Amino acid sequence: MKFGKVPDPTALEYHLPVEPLANRARLDRYELGAGEGRPRIYIGATGWSMKEWVGKWYPEGTRPADYLQRYGEQFNTIEMNTTHYRIPTAEMVKKWYDSVPEDFRFCPKVPQFISHSGQLGAGDGGLQKFVGALDGLREKLGCAFIQLPPYFGVDRLPILDAFLGRWPRVLPLAVEVRHESWFSDPFATEALMDTLARHAAAAVITDVAGRRDVLHGYVTAPRTMIRFVGNGLIESDFTRLADWARKLREWNLPETFIFPHEPDNVLAPDAAAWLAGHLAAQDFAETRGPASVQGPEQMSLF
């Protein structure tokens, strides 16, 4: 993930933002109450076709045809970029569904021909086809997300509002914006978050070194989606993940989808495994993460 990269990530100080004032009222509606069970935290990577994981995260000798099955044994969700480039066939969706366990949740990205079109696919039937394809994932559909292009600024809020009105409310959706105008003006930020909350859409939170504005900290739905961009497992990667564990405990949302990114995706399981272990030690949520097939490993903060 090249977005927000900096030459020297060790030179920065990393902190989660001050809690937005609007969160309190929303969290009063969204967070789990007494007797409603524990939060479910889904931890995943951005793809399963990683030959570099064979021998460490996939058993030695795993064939590419079996990568998804092995991935599902290790992770309980995936940031699914495949759907950004084309709508999957019913046969593909069935294979995905059959390859992973019951507790797995797919998070498909809205196709580029919708997210990067002038009116976000209004009137061309593409959105209906995409949503129809998702039906095959049934209960294993987690939270779809739309990544808006970097030029999609605050002047296009009415277009986003209309898109959210077309999106079926029964299907969880998260929205990622990147244009600086959404965050340079607090009134624009609040307008965006109010629109997302009105449509029960989550605001994607991106924690990346070079764009701390997109680490906005807003909750706009009974779930959140966090795209965490690490820097090669340097010390701050782990302290940042620990901060997120504390924040998720504080928010107490029914669902969280968190995707640790690391350079070239190779080290993403290492970050995911550390986070899953840290959450297990906190013992406030239901989650699972990868375990090395080489045996237990001790990963330290320092």
Backbone hydrogen bonds in HBPLUS format (Angstrom, degrees):
<---DONOR---> <-ACCEPTOR-->    atom                        ^
c    i                          cat <-CA-CA->   ^        H-A-AA   ^      H-
h    n   atom  resd res      DA  || num        DHA   H-A  angle D-A-AA Bond
n    s   type  num  typ     dist DA aas  dist angle  dist       angle   num
A0005-LYS N   A0002-LYS O   3.21 MM   3  5.65 151.8  2.30 141.4 135.0     1
A0210-GLY N   A0004-GLY O   2.61 MM 206  4.08 142.4  1.75 145.6 142.6     2
A0011-ALA N   A0008-ASP O   3.11 MM   3  5.76 163.1  2.14 118.7 123.8     3
A0012-LEU N   A0009-PRO O   3.47 MM   3  5.79 169.1  2.49 108.0 111.2     4
A0023-ASN N   A0020-PRO O   3.06 MM   3  5.59 152.0  2.14 113.2 121.1     5
A0027-LEU N   A0023-ASN O   2.70 MM   4  5.80 168.0  1.71 167.5 170.7     6
A0028-ASP N   A0024-ARG O   3.05 MM   4  6.23 144.6  2.18 144.1 153.2     7
A0029-ARG N   A0026-ARG O   2.90 MM   3  5.26 138.0  2.08 105.6 117.6     8
A0030-TYR N   A0026-ARG O   2.92 MM   4  6.18 153.0  1.99 149.8 158.7     9
A0031-GLU N   A0027-LEU O   2.95 MM   4  5.31 163.4  1.98 136.7 142.2    10
A0032-LEU N   A0252-ASN O   2.95 MM 220  6.04 161.1  1.98 176.4 170.8    11
A0036-GLU N   A0033-GLY O   3.10 MM   3  5.52 155.7  2.16 137.4 135.1    12
A0286-GLU N   A0039-PRO O   2.76 MM 247  6.14 164.7  1.79 168.9 170.7    13
A0040-ARG N   A0254-PRO O   2.92 MM 214  6.01 162.4  1.95 136.4 141.8    14
A0256-THR N   A0040-ARG O   2.97 MM 216  6.42 141.8  2.11 158.7 162.6    15
A0041-ILE N   A0286-GLU O   2.94 MM 245  6.19 163.8  1.96 159.7 164.8    16
A0042-TYR N   A0256-THR O   2.75 MM 214  6.02 176.1  1.75 165.9 165.2    17
A0258-ILE N   A0042-TYR O   2.87 MM 216  6.23 169.2  1.88 172.7 175.5    18
A0044-GLY N   A0258-ILE O   3.16 MM 214  6.60 156.9  2.22 151.1 157.2    19
A0079-GLU N   A0045-ALA O   2.94 MM  34  6.14 175.3  1.94 167.5 168.0    20
A0050-MET N   A0048-TRP O   2.92 MM   2  5.69 136.7  2.11 104.8  92.5    21
A0053-TRP N   A0050-MET O   3.02 MM   3  5.62 160.5  2.06 115.4 121.3    22
A0054-VAL N   A0051-LYS O   3.15 MM   3  5.47 155.8  2.22 107.9 114.9    23
A0056-LYS N   A0053-TRP O   3.06 MM   3  5.44 159.2  2.10 124.6 130.5    24
A0057-TRP N   A0053-TRP O   2.72 MM   4  5.06 158.9  1.76 148.6 155.5    25
A0058-TYR N   A0053-TRP O   2.94 MM   5  5.76 160.5  1.98 134.8 133.0    26
A0055-GLY N   A0058-TYR O   2.66 MM   3  5.62 158.2  1.70 150.6 156.0    27
A0293-VAL N   A0056-LYS O   2.68 MM 237  5.40 155.7  1.74 146.7 153.4    28
A0062-THR N   A0059-PRO O   3.10 MM   3  5.75 146.7  2.21 147.1 143.8    29
A0066-ASP N   A0063-ARG O   2.82 MM   3  5.40 153.5  1.89 118.7 127.3    30
A0067-TYR N   A0064-PRO O   3.14 MM   3  5.13 167.7  2.15 107.5 111.2    31
A0070-ARG N   A0066-ASP O   3.08 MM   4  6.36 164.9  2.10 158.0 162.1    32
A0071-TYR N   A0067-TYR O   2.72 MM   4  5.95 154.7  1.78 154.2 162.9    33
A0072-GLY N   A0068-LEU O   2.85 MM   4  6.08 160.4  1.88 153.5 157.4    34
A0073-GLU N   A0069-GLN O   3.17 MM   4  6.47 135.9  2.37 138.2 149.6    35
A0073-GLU N   A0070-ARG O   3.17 MM   3  5.09 129.2  2.44  92.9 106.4    36
A0074-GLN N   A0070-ARG O   3.26 MM   4  6.53 132.6  2.50 138.8 150.5    37
A0074-GLN N   A0071-TYR O   2.94 MM   3  5.18 135.7  2.14 102.4 115.3    38
A0075-PHE N   A0071-TYR O   2.77 MM   4  5.93 168.2  1.78 169.3 172.6    39
A0105-ARG N   A0076-ASN O   2.91 MM  29  6.19 148.0  2.02 131.6 140.0    40
A0107-CYS N   A0078-ILE O   3.10 MM  29  5.85 140.4  2.26 161.4 166.9    41
A0080-MET N   A0107-CYS O   2.90 MM  27  5.60 163.3  1.93 137.7 141.3    42
A0109-LYS N   A0080-MET O   3.07 MM  29  5.85 155.4  2.13 154.2 146.9    43
A0084-HIS N   A0081-ASN O   2.92 MM   3  5.25 155.2  1.98 111.4 119.7    44
A0085-TYR N   A0082-THR O   3.25 MM   3  5.99 162.8  2.28 118.2 122.2    45
A0112-GLN N   A0084-HIS O   2.69 MM  28  5.20 165.4  1.71 141.8 138.5    46
A0093-VAL N   A0089-THR O   3.05 MM   4  6.35 165.1  2.07 154.4 158.1    47
A0094-LYS N   A0090-ALA O   2.97 MM   4  6.14 156.8  2.02 144.8 151.1    48
A0095-LYS N   A0091-GLU O   3.06 MM   4  6.27 155.7  2.12 144.5 150.7    49
A0096-TRP N   A0092-MET O   2.94 MM   4  6.26 160.7  1.98 153.3 158.5    50
A0097-TYR N   A0093-VAL O   2.88 MM   4  6.10 168.8  1.90 153.1 156.3    51
A0098-ASP N   A0094-LYS O   2.90 MM   4  6.06 163.2  1.93 150.9 155.2    52
A0099-SER N   A0095-LYS O   3.10 MM   4  6.09 128.5  2.38 140.7 152.5    53
A0099-SER N   A0096-TRP O   3.14 MM   3  5.27 141.3  2.30 101.3 112.4    54
A0104-PHE N   A0101-PRO O   3.17 MM   3  5.63 165.9  2.19 119.1 121.7    55
A0106-PHE N   A0140-LYS O   2.67 MM  34  6.08 161.5  1.71 167.1 167.7    56
A0142-GLY N   A0106-PHE O   2.69 MM  36  5.14 159.6  1.73 144.1 147.3    57
A0145-PHE N   A0108-PRO O   3.03 MM  37  6.46 153.1  2.10 148.1 151.6    58
A0110-VAL N   A0145-PHE O   2.82 MM  35  6.00 159.3  1.86 151.7 155.9    59
A0114-ILE N   A0111-PRO O   3.00 MM   3  5.57 155.7  2.06 113.0 120.8    60
A0115-SER N   A0111-PRO O   3.02 MM   4  6.35 167.6  2.04 155.2 156.1    61
A0116-HIS N   A0112-GLN O   2.87 MM   4  5.45 156.6  1.93 144.4 148.3    62
A0117-SER N   A0114-ILE O   3.27 MM   3  5.37 169.3  2.28 111.0 112.0    63
A0120-LEU N   A0117-SER O   3.27 MM   3  5.01 170.3  2.28 106.0 107.2    64
A0122-ALA N   A0119-GLN O   3.27 MM   3  5.48 149.2  2.37 104.8 113.3    65
A0124-ASP N   A0121-GLY O   3.49 MM   3  5.97 177.2  2.49 127.3 128.0    66
A0129-LYS N   A0125-GLY O   3.21 MM   4  6.49 154.5  2.28 147.1 154.0    67
A0130-PHE N   A0126-GLY O   2.95 MM   4  6.20 159.0  2.00 151.6 157.2    68
A0131-VAL N   A0127-LEU O   2.92 MM   4  6.11 172.5  1.92 157.1 158.9    69
A0132-GLY N   A0128-GLN O   2.90 MM   4  5.97 152.1  1.98 140.8 149.3    70
A0133-ALA N   A0129-LYS O   2.99 MM   4  6.24 146.5  2.10 142.4 150.6    71
A0133-ALA N   A0130-PHE O   3.07 MM   3  5.13 119.8  2.45  95.9 110.6    72
A0134-LEU N   A0130-PHE O   3.16 MM   4  6.53 143.4  2.31 145.5 155.4    73
A0134-LEU N   A0131-VAL O   3.14 MM   3  5.14 124.5  2.46  94.2 108.3    74
A0135-ASP N   A0132-GLY O   3.21 MM   3  5.42 147.0  2.32 101.4 110.6    75
A0136-GLY N   A0133-ALA O   3.39 MM   3  6.15 153.1  2.47 116.4 120.2    76
A0137-LEU N   A0134-LEU O   2.94 MM   3  5.54 160.0  1.98 118.9 125.2    77
A0138-ARG N   A0135-ASP O   3.06 MM   3  5.51 154.8  2.13 112.5 120.1    78
A0140-LYS N   A0137-LEU O   2.80 MM   3  5.29 146.2  1.91 148.1 146.2    79
A0141-LEU N   A0138-ARG O   3.17 MM   3  5.90 159.3  2.22 124.1 124.4    80
A0144-ALA N   A0172-PRO O   3.11 MM  28  6.24 143.1  2.25 146.6 138.4    81
A0174-ALA N   A0144-ALA O   2.82 MM  30  6.29 136.8  2.01 140.8 154.8    82
A0146-ILE N   A0174-ALA O   2.92 MM  28  6.44 152.1  2.00 157.1 162.9    83
A0176-GLU N   A0146-ILE O   2.90 MM  30  6.18 165.4  1.92 168.8 166.9    84
A0148-LEU N   A0176-GLU O   2.95 MM  28  6.02 162.1  1.98 163.9 165.1    85
A0152-PHE N   A0149-PRO O   3.01 MM   3  5.50 167.8  2.03 122.6 125.5    86
A0156-ARG N   A0153-GLY O   2.98 MM   3  5.82 165.5  2.00 124.2 129.0    87
A0157-LEU N   A0154-VAL O   3.16 MM   3  5.46 160.4  2.20 119.1 117.5    88
A0159-ILE N   A0156-ARG O   2.97 MM   3  5.26 124.8  2.29 106.0 120.3    89
A0160-LEU N   A0156-ARG O   3.12 MM   4  6.53 156.9  2.18 155.0 161.8    90
A0161-ASP N   A0157-LEU O   2.84 MM   4  6.08 161.3  1.88 157.8 163.5    91
A0162-ALA N   A0158-PRO O   2.97 MM   4  6.16 155.0  2.04 142.1 148.0    92
A0163-PHE N   A0159-ILE O   2.98 MM   4  6.24 154.1  2.05 145.2 152.5    93
A0164-LEU N   A0160-LEU O   2.92 MM   4  6.19 164.7  1.94 156.6 159.9    94
A0165-GLY N   A0161-ASP O   3.04 MM   4  6.27 139.2  2.21 138.3 149.6    95
A0166-ARG N   A0162-ALA O   3.15 MM   4  6.50 131.0  2.40 138.1 150.2    96
A0166-ARG N   A0163-PHE O   2.92 MM   3  5.14 133.9  2.14 101.0 114.2    97
A0167-TRP N   A0163-PHE O   2.99 MM   4  6.32 136.3  2.19 146.3 159.4    98
A0171-LEU N   A0168-PRO O   3.04 MM   3  5.74 163.6  2.07 121.9 126.9    99
A0202-ALA N   A0173-LEU O   2.91 MM  29  6.31 156.1  1.97 153.2 151.6   100
A0175-VAL N   A0202-ALA O   2.84 MM  27  6.23 152.8  1.91 156.5 161.3   101
A0204-VAL N   A0175-VAL O   2.87 MM  29  5.48 163.3  1.90 133.2 137.3   102
A0182-TRP N   A0179-HIS O   3.22 MM   3  6.15 161.9  2.25 126.7 129.7   103
A0183-PHE N   A0180-GLU O   3.02 MM   3  5.62 152.1  2.10 117.5 125.2   104
A0184-SER N   A0180-GLU O   2.99 MM   4  6.05 134.0  2.20 152.6 166.0   105
A0188-ALA N   A0185-ASP O   2.96 MM   3  5.30 123.5  2.29 107.6 121.7   106
A0189-THR N   A0185-ASP O   3.07 MM   4  6.45 155.8  2.13 153.7 161.2   107
A0190-GLU N   A0186-PRO O   2.97 MM   4  6.16 165.5  1.99 146.9 150.3   108
A0191-ALA N   A0187-PHE O   2.96 MM   4  6.11 152.4  2.03 140.5 148.5   109
A0192-LEU N   A0188-ALA O   3.00 MM   4  6.21 157.0  2.05 147.9 153.4   110
A0193-MET N   A0189-THR O   2.95 MM   4  6.23 170.2  1.96 157.1 159.3   111
A0194-ASP N   A0190-GLU O   2.84 MM   4  5.93 156.8  1.89 149.0 155.5   112
A0195-THR N   A0191-ALA O   3.07 MM   4  6.19 152.5  2.14 140.0 147.2   113
A0196-LEU N   A0192-LEU O   2.96 MM   4  6.30 162.1  1.99 155.5 160.1   114
A0197-ALA N   A0193-MET O   2.92 MM   4  6.06 165.2  1.95 148.3 152.7   115
A0198-ARG N   A0194-ASP O   2.95 MM   4  6.08 151.9  2.03 142.7 150.3   116
A0199-HIS N   A0195-THR O   3.27 MM   4  6.53 140.6  2.43 141.9 151.2   117
A0199-HIS N   A0196-LEU O   3.10 MM   3  5.27 130.5  2.35  99.8 112.7   118
A0201-ALA N   A0196-LEU O   2.90 MM   5  4.94 166.2  1.92 146.1 143.9   119
A0200-ALA N   A0197-ALA O   3.04 MM   3  4.76 161.0  2.08 100.5 106.0   120
A0205-ILE N   A0225-MET O   2.91 MM  20  6.26 168.2  1.93 163.8 167.5   121
A0227-ARG N   A0205-ILE O   2.84 MM  22  6.21 161.0  1.87 155.7 162.2   122
A0206-THR N   A0214-VAL O   3.27 MM   8  5.57 159.7  2.32 134.5 132.4   123
A0207-ASP N   A0227-ARG O   2.90 MM  20  6.20 157.1  1.95 148.5 155.8   124
A0229-VAL N   A0207-ASP O   2.90 MM  22  5.93 171.1  1.91 156.6 156.8   125
A0214-VAL N   A0211-ARG O   3.34 MM   3  6.05 147.7  2.46 114.9 120.5   126
A0215-LEU N   A0212-ARG O   3.27 MM   3  5.26 155.6  2.33  99.2 106.3   127
A0224-THR N   A0255-GLU O   3.27 MM  31  6.79 138.8  2.45 135.2 146.1   128
A0257-PHE N   A0224-THR O   2.95 MM  33  6.35 158.4  2.00 153.3 160.5   129
A0226-ILE N   A0257-PHE O   2.79 MM  31  6.23 160.5  1.82 159.2 166.0   130
A0259-PHE N   A0226-ILE O   2.88 MM  33  6.28 161.3  1.92 165.9 171.8   131
A0228-PHE N   A0259-PHE O   3.01 MM  31  5.83 147.3  2.12 128.7 138.6   132
A0261-HIS N   A0228-PHE O   2.54 MM  33  5.80 167.4  1.55 173.8 178.1   133
A0230-GLY N   A0261-HIS O   2.72 MM  31  5.78 167.3  1.73 157.0 157.7   134
A0237-ASP N   A0234-ILE O   2.93 MM   3  5.58 142.7  2.07 118.6 129.0   135
A0238-PHE N   A0235-GLU O   3.11 MM   3  5.69 128.3  2.39 112.5 122.9   136
A0239-THR N   A0235-GLU O   3.28 MM   4  6.68 159.4  2.33 149.1 155.2   137
A0240-ARG N   A0236-SER O   2.90 MM   4  5.86 157.1  1.95 145.5 151.4   138
A0241-LEU N   A0237-ASP O   3.07 MM   4  6.26 155.4  2.13 139.5 146.3   139
A0242-ALA N   A0238-PHE O   2.91 MM   4  6.12 153.7  1.98 144.7 152.1   140
A0243-ASP N   A0239-THR O   2.99 MM   4  6.24 147.6  2.09 139.5 148.1   141
A0244-TRP N   A0240-ARG O   3.00 MM   4  6.37 149.5  2.10 146.3 154.5   142
A0245-ALA N   A0241-LEU O   2.98 MM   4  6.33 150.8  2.07 146.6 154.5   143
A0246-ARG N   A0242-ALA O   3.13 MM   4  6.46 155.9  2.19 147.1 152.5   144
A0247-LYS N   A0243-ASP O   2.98 MM   4  6.26 155.8  2.04 146.2 153.3   145
A0248-LEU N   A0244-TRP O   2.86 MM   4  6.05 162.5  1.89 156.2 159.7   146
A0249-ARG N   A0245-ALA O   3.11 MM   4  6.27 150.4  2.20 141.9 149.6   147
A0250-GLU N   A0246-ARG O   3.04 MM   4  6.29 151.5  2.12 143.6 151.5   148
A0251-TRP N   A0247-LYS O   2.84 MM   4  6.15 157.5  1.89 153.4 159.4   149
A0252-ASN N   A0248-LEU O   2.94 MM   4  5.97 160.4  1.98 144.1 149.5   150
A0265-ASN N   A0262-GLU O   2.81 MM   3  5.08 160.8  1.84 140.0 138.3   151
A0268-ALA N   A0265-ASN O   3.30 MM   3  5.22 159.2  2.35 100.8 106.9   152
A0270-ASP N   A0267-LEU O   3.04 MM   3  5.30 124.3  2.36 104.6 118.8   153
A0271-ALA N   A0267-LEU O   3.28 MM   4  6.71 157.7  2.33 156.3 161.5   154
A0272-ALA N   A0268-ALA O   2.92 MM   4  6.13 163.3  1.95 154.7 160.1   155
A0273-ALA N   A0269-PRO O   2.75 MM   4  5.81 158.7  1.79 147.8 153.3   156
A0274-TRP N   A0270-ASP O   3.07 MM   4  6.26 158.6  2.11 144.2 149.7   157
A0275-LEU N   A0271-ALA O   2.98 MM   4  6.23 164.8  2.01 151.3 155.4   158
A0276-ALA N   A0272-ALA O   2.88 MM   4  6.08 165.6  1.90 152.9 156.9   159
A0277-GLY N   A0273-ALA O   2.98 MM   4  6.12 159.4  2.02 146.9 152.4   160
A0278-HIS N   A0274-TRP O   2.90 MM   4  6.12 154.7  1.96 149.3 156.7   161
A0279-LEU N   A0275-LEU O   2.86 MM   4  6.10 159.8  1.90 155.4 160.5   162
A0280-ALA N   A0276-ALA O   2.92 MM   4  6.10 153.8  1.99 144.4 151.9   163
A0281-ALA N   A0277-GLY O   3.07 MM   4  6.30 150.0  2.16 142.6 149.8   164
A0282-GLN N   A0278-HIS O   3.10 MM   4  6.40 139.9  2.27 138.3 149.3   165
A0282-GLN N   A0279-LEU O   3.06 MM   3  4.95 121.8  2.41  91.8 107.0   166
A0283-ASP N   A0279-LEU O   2.93 MM   4  6.25 139.7  2.10 145.4 156.7   167
A0295-GLY N   A0292-SER O   3.26 MM   3  5.63 166.8  2.27 108.9 112.4   168
